[in-house]
Amino acid sequence: MPSITLTDAARMRFESISFFIVVFLIASLIVRFLWNSLRSDFPRLPRLSYSKALGMVALWALLFMLVLVMISGARELLTPGAWKKDGLTYTLNDTKPPAAEVARPGPTEEARRARLQMLFNALTLFADRHEGHFPPTRDEPTVPSMYWKTLHDSEMRYLYVPGLSKSEKGRLLACEPELFGAKRFVLFTDGSIAALTSDELAPLLLPEGK
């Protein structure tokens, strides 16, 4: 036996229409009951049949629809563009232009220098406890990981030159990645900090003697 089924959209629409039809019929029945109940106090009122109650409720629905249309028209006059066409009807135009994204200001040079100074203090503390030698790697657990992170949103870690000691003065110890423009702050083994370009920094990153 063939069976006829509705799509989900059609079924939901059919259920909505059925619901409003049932509400309409019940409302008409209530109006008829109330109207005829008033005849005991007002005998001159004509008796209202169910068909006439249906017509009265339908008329009221049309009047309410007219009032809503007038309200929406007044709103459109007061606020042009408040409504947009959606098929055969209109819906509220609630779309707002996306707010312009405000770029977050990057860290200042003073803050970047201060972060490198914090890293140097932590490395110096390690060196004082290990005969003047700086940590062999950035993964040294006694140096908190937060000191290795730059102030960039990515929290990328500083570049580090392992195997150095406090006695090797003027050697490059750590530097910023290419995150903050042309100038990169670099840290030397004596604690001094300088701003260099990537081209100026490249020879300092080479192993000693090359």
Order of alpha helices (4+ residues) and beta strands (2+ residues): alpha-alpha-beta-beta-alpha-beta-beta-beta-beta-alpha
